[in-house]
Amino acid sequence: MFGGQLVAWVDICGSVAARRFCRGSVVTASIDELCFVAPVKMGHIVVLVGQVNQAWGSSMEIGVRVEAEDSKTGERFRCCSAFLTFVSLKNGEPTSIPKLVVSEGEERRAEAADGRRQARLEKRRAATK
């Protein structure tokens, strides 16, 4: 499968998760750590799952897991994963979003998202100097 097509699907999946969470329009702010770990071959079925990892003022991190399924055997395996940041917009301006209620046992996922956000912000600050 062409990697660019998979990246487009990851972005769409992430935006659907973000829109469902904030119930509004979103824009992709960044795609981080997109990792291809196994090829998707002709005849495989692609399954994408997106979930909100953390939410801040107007932005949120969405994790997307991509699996491929061999249509002949039913075997599923992870082929790609990514972290994306989306910003909620209203009238073209960032707008506040709900606070994420983290389920028991999911605290590590939210804390890891906080760490990635700090790294993104530091990288952005360094790039604008």
C-alpha positions in Angstrom: 0.0 0.0 0.0 1.2 3.5 -0.7 2.3 5.1 2.6 0.9 8.5 1.7 -2.6 7.0 1.4 -2.2 5.4 4.8 -1.1 8.8 6.3 -4.2 10.4 4.8 -6.4 7.8 6.4 -4.7 8.2 9.7 -5.4 12.0 9.5 -9.0 11.3 8.7 -9.4 8.8 11.5 -7.8 11.2 14.0 -10.0 14.1 12.9 -13.1 12.0 13.3 -12.1 11.1 16.9 -11.3 14.8 17.6 -14.6 16.0 16.2 -16.5 13.5 18.1 -14.8 14.5 21.3 -15.2 18.3 21.0 -18.4 18.2 18.9 -17.0 20.9 16.5 -14.6 21.6 13.7 -10.9 20.7 14.1 -7.7 21.3 12.2 -4.6 19.1 12.2 -1.8 20.9 14.0 0.8 18.1 13.9 1.4 14.5 13.1 4.0 13.0 15.4 5.8 9.7 15.6 4.2 8.1 12.6 5.7 4.6 12.7 5.3 2.0 9.9 6.0 -1.4 11.5 4.6 -3.8 8.9 3.5 -3.6 5.2 -0.1 -3.6 4.1 -0.3 -5.9 1.1 -2.8 -6.2 -1.7 -6.0 -7.9 -0.4 -5.5 -6.9 3.2 -8.3 -5.1 5.1 -7.2 -1.9 6.9 -8.7 -1.2 10.3 -8.0 2.2 11.9 -8.9 3.1 15.5 -8.5 6.6 17.0 -8.8 7.7 20.6 -8.3 10.9 22.5 -5.2 10.5 24.7 -5.3 14.0 26.3 -7.1 17.3 26.0 -5.8 20.7 26.9 -7.3 24.2 26.4 -8.2 24.1 22.7 -6.0 21.2 21.5 -6.0 17.5 22.0 -3.8 14.5 21.2 -5.3 11.6 19.3 -3.6 8.3 19.1 -4.3 6.2 15.9 -3.6 2.5 15.7 -3.7 0.9 12.2 -4.1 -2.8 11.8 -4.1 -4.9 8.6 -6.2 -8.0 8.4 -5.3 -10.8 6.0 -8.7 -11.4 4.4 -7.9 -15.1 3.7 -6.8 -16.1 7.2 -8.4 -13.4 9.4 -5.0 -12.7 11.1 -4.7 -9.1 12.3 -1.4 -7.3 13.0 -0.4 -3.7 13.7 1.1 -2.0 10.7 1.2 1.6 11.8 0.6 4.0 14.7 0.7 7.7 15.1 0.1 10.6 17.5 -1.7 13.6 16.1 -2.6 17.0 17.6 -5.8 18.7 16.6 -7.1 22.2 17.5 -10.8 22.9 17.9 -12.0 25.9 15.9 -15.0 28.1 16.0 -15.3 30.8 13.3 -11.7 30.1 12.4 -10.3 30.7 15.9 -9.2 28.2 18.6 -12.0 27.4 21.0 -12.1 25.6 24.3 -12.8 21.9 24.5 -14.1 19.7 27.2 -11.7 18.3 29.8 -10.9 14.6 29.2 -12.1 12.3 31.9 -9.4 9.7 32.2 -10.6 6.3 33.1 -8.9 4.3 35.9 -5.9 2.5 34.5 -5.5 5.0 31.6 -3.6 7.6 33.5 -0.3 6.6 31.9 -1.6 7.2 28.4 -2.6 10.8 29.4 0.7 11.5 31.2 2.6 10.3 28.1 0.6 12.6 26.0 1.5 15.5 28.3 5.2 14.7 27.9 4.9 14.6 24.1 3.1 17.9 24.2 5.9 19.5 26.2 8.4 18.2 23.7 6.4 19.6 20.7 6.1 23.0 22.3 9.8 23.1 23.1 10.6 22.1 19.5 8.3 24.8 18.1 9.8 27.4 20.4 13.3 26.5 19.3 12.3 26.6 15.6 10.9 30.1 15.9 14.0 31.6 17.5 
